[in-house]
Amino acid sequence: MKTSWRSASLVVSAVAVLALTTACGSETAPPASSQNVGATAAAGDYGSAGTGLGNGSGYDAGAAGQEGAATPTASAGELSVSTNEELGEVLTDSAGLTLYRFDKDVAEPPKSNCDGDCATKWPPVPADDVTAGAGIDDAVLGSVTRSDGTKQLTVDGWPAYRFAKDTQAGDVNGQGVGGTWYALAPTGKKAQGGGAEAADLPGLSTRKDPKLGEIVIDKNGHTVYRFMKDSPWPMKTACTGECLEKWPVIAPVDAEDTEGIDLKGSGPRGQGYVVFDRPDGIKQQTIDCVPIYTFAGDKKPGDTNGQGVGGTWFAIRPDGKPVGASEK
C-alpha cells in the first residue's frame, strides 16, 4: 500500500509543491515514511515532557552518590511488577526503580539509539544477573550489544533503561518525556493505563471523548491540541522555547499512518495535511495547515488537561477546527 502511495506522490510532486505554497504558505509535503509522534527534543532531553508522576524529587547531576540514584552499571537483579495508580502495571528492578523504553530504539532486531549524554540521563540496564520475578515471563527477557560492547537488557526486544531523575522506588518521572520515553509494562509494551495498547494506534487517529466529542489523538492515545496564537495562512508559530517544554510538537506522520483525519484541508487547493518547517528547525505536522501539539500535563491516554489552558489551547477536530473555541 505504501509503495503505491509513494509512487503516486512522485507523479504529482510538482503540482503538490505549488498547491502547498498556495494553500498554507508551507514548505514541505506530507512525509513518505512515518516518524515518531511527539516532541523532537534531543534523545536525552528530560526537561520537556515528563508527567512527574513520582514524588517530584529532583536530581543533581553532580550528586553521583545520591541515595537511590540510577547508575549505568547498577545490576537490575530480580525484576518485579509494581502497580502505578495512573499507569497500571510497571516493570521495576530489584530496587523498585522504574524501567523505560525509547521510541527511537528498535525492537526487531533489538537496537539502542541512546548513547553519549542520552545514556547518562537514561542509564541502560545491564543484562547481567537479571532474573524474572513474579508476573514476568522469562521468555520476553533478552539482551542487545550496545555500541560500546556492553550487554543491555531487552524486554520483548525493547532495550531497557532507568531514568536519572527517578531517585526512589516507585518514581515515574520519565514517563512521556519528549514524547518518546515510556515506562515498560511487564510485556514490553508501554505502561500507560487507559486500556487500549498504544502500539495498536495509527500515528494520528480520532476518539470519541464524552465531553469534547470527536478529537484527534496521537499514536500513544494522547490528546492533540492547537494553539490559537499560531497562524495557518501564512503558517506561523507562537510556541517556541520554553513553550515547547509544556507543548511538544507532533513530528511528521505519514499520511498513510492516519485514520479518520481530514487530509485535504480547506486551503485554496484543498491541501492542508502538510509538514511545517518551523523557524527553530523543528519539523511539525499540521492538520488543515494548523500546527499540532500534545500536552505534557496529560499523564495517560484519555486525559484532556490541556483543553482551554490560557484560553488559547484547545483539542483539535479531524478537520483542524478547535473544540470549544471560535477561530479568529
Secondary structure, 3 states (H helix, E strand, C coil): CHHHHHHHHHHCHHHHHHHHHHHHCCCECCCCCCCCCCCCCCCCCCCCCCCCCCCCCCCCCCCCCCCCCCCCCCCCCEEEEEEECCCEEEEECCCCCECEEECCCEECCEECCCCCHHHHHCCECECCCCEECCCCCHHHEEEEECCCCCEEEEECCEECECCCCCCCCCCCCCCCHHHCEEEECCCCCECCCCCCCHHHCCCEEEEEECCCEEEEEECCCCECEEECCCEECCEECCCCCCHHHHCCECCCCCHHHECCCCCCCCCCCCCCCCEEECCCCCEEEEECCEECECCCCCCCCCCCCCCCHHHCEEEECCCCCECCCCCC
